[in-house]
């Protein structure tokens, strides 16, 4: 972990404190940023359909093109 300083809008800070408590703000911000920035990059191009890869798309397209 590294310390850093961030500037929050007052209403955002108050909402975080009210919802999670003062001592949990760093943890919540880390979780939110990870989920919204880092985790999104690791998702497949079709979201939750992990089985649907470019190879599968090609196979399905080829199958349908035969008819």
Buried (B, 14 or more C-beta within 10 A) or exposed (E): EEEEEEEEEEEEEEEBEEEEEEEEBEEEBEEEEEEEEEEEEEEEEEEEEEEBEEEEEEEEEEEEEEE
